[in-house]
Amino acid sequence: MQRTLVIMVKEPRPGRVKTRLGRDIGMVGAAWWFRHQTRSLIRRLRDPRWQIVLAVSPDREGLTSRIWPVDLPRAAQGHGDLGDRMGRMLRGMPKGPVCLIGADIPGITRGHIAQAFGVLGQAQMVFGPAPDGGYWLVGAQRYSALPSNLFSDVRWSTEHALTDTLTSIPDCRVALLDQLRDVDTVADLKP
């Protein structure tokens, strides 16, 4: 059984990545932080228990980028809002457990990812909540089709994102992991 970890990454260009953080520390500083954070996260999460796939944006530039490790498979995120892109990534991966994370979670470890895959033995979906009401991980068993309403009517980048997502899948067995912080503003960089 193949386990797949999808990491959503953007080309770290000033003004195109981590713009809320960029308003606090400058767009060049935000792009620099994201580039180094992403490299560190990928290095930290490499593990023989799962295959890492990079979900890249923008599509064409990300597929040919020299910034990301060349040995990791890449998939274009495509168009649409965050829910459209995450749904496409989850549905497009091989059958078996799939977890998807963003690249802006400094506290994530291989232990967190192993735990997420472990709970997918009993739960159909797993989420890693964030203190801001969103989530740092979504995972699915992927032995059958994902719920058709998954990510419907989610108010992204608000304190309602996790609640809205859970509302979109009322008949699923869901597990929640430890809360971790993603980085959106300079306040999120403080331990």
Protein Blocks (a to p, Z undefined) as FASTA:
>chain_A
ZZddddddddddehiaokllmmmnojklmmmmmmmmmmmmmmmmgcfkbccddddddfkl
mmmpckbcfkbccddebgcdfklmmmmmmmmpcedjdddddfklfkbcfklmmmmmmmmm
mmmbdcdddfkopafbdcdfklaccdfkgopaiaehiaklmmmmmmmmmmbccddddddd
ddfbfklmpZZ
